[in-house]
Amino acid sequence: MNNTLHHYTTDTIEFISPLNITFYGDAAKSEGIIYWKVDYDGKPTVDGKGLETDIWVKRNSHWRVLMRMSLHLKSR
């Protein structure tokens, strides 16, 4: 089976705002704005900013991402 993710190539990904982390005991939420530039089979697909929110849980002394949410921010 040909996986769609095998066709994506990330050129650039970086946080462009401070990462905001809020702890809730053994859970946490991290939020930040990223700049992301991606090609799909060599053709530009994504070139913009987005709000990334991750929900983390601590299990057996290790932090793991439980869920990721992304929101594309329109360029002006």
C-alpha positions as CSV (number, residue, x, y, z in Angstrom):
1,M,0.0,0.0,0.0
2,N,1.4,3.4,-1.0
3,N,1.2,5.6,2.1
4,T,0.4,9.3,1.4
5,L,3.0,10.4,4.0
6,H,5.7,8.9,1.8
7,H,5.0,11.7,-0.8
8,Y,5.5,14.7,1.5
9,T,8.9,16.4,1.9
10,T,9.2,19.1,4.6
11,D,11.5,21.9,3.5
12,T,11.0,24.1,6.6
13,I,9.3,23.8,10.0
14,E,10.0,26.1,12.9
15,F,8.2,27.8,15.8
16,I,7.8,31.5,15.1
17,S,6.2,32.3,18.4
18,P,7.1,31.3,22.0
19,L,5.9,27.9,22.9
20,N,3.2,28.1,25.6
21,I,3.0,25.1,27.9
22,T,0.3,24.6,30.6
23,F,0.6,21.7,33.0
24,Y,-2.4,19.9,34.6
25,G,-0.7,17.3,36.8
26,D,0.3,14.4,34.6
27,A,-1.2,16.1,31.5
28,A,-0.1,19.2,29.6
29,K,-1.1,21.4,26.7
30,S,1.5,23.0,24.4
31,E,0.6,25.7,21.9
32,G,2.7,27.6,19.4
33,I,2.6,29.1,15.9
34,I,4.7,27.4,13.3
35,Y,5.9,28.2,9.9
36,W,5.7,25.1,7.6
37,K,6.8,24.6,4.0
38,V,6.0,21.3,2.4
39,D,6.1,19.7,-1.1
40,Y,4.0,16.8,-2.3
41,D,5.8,14.8,-5.0
42,G,8.0,17.9,-5.6
43,K,5.1,20.3,-5.9
44,P,4.6,23.1,-3.3
45,T,1.6,22.2,-1.1
46,V,1.9,24.1,2.1
47,D,3.6,27.4,2.7
48,G,2.2,29.2,5.7
49,K,1.6,29.6,9.4
50,G,-0.4,27.4,11.7
51,L,-1.4,27.1,15.3
52,E,-0.2,23.8,16.7
53,T,-1.8,22.5,19.9
54,D,-0.5,19.2,21.5
55,I,-2.1,17.4,24.4
56,W,0.5,15.4,26.4
57,V,0.2,12.7,29.0
58,K,2.9,11.4,31.4
59,R,3.0,7.6,31.6
60,N,5.8,5.6,33.3
61,S,7.9,8.7,33.7
62,H,7.7,9.6,30.0
63,W,5.8,12.3,28.2
64,R,3.8,11.2,25.1
65,V,1.7,13.2,22.7
66,L,-1.9,12.0,23.0
67,M,-3.5,14.3,20.4
68,R,-2.4,17.1,18.0
69,M,-4.6,19.8,16.6
70,S,-3.6,22.2,13.8
71,L,-5.3,25.3,12.5
72,H,-4.1,27.0,9.3
73,L,-3.7,30.8,9.7
74,K,-4.5,32.8,6.7
75,S,-1.8,35.1,5.3
76,R,-2.7,38.7,4.8
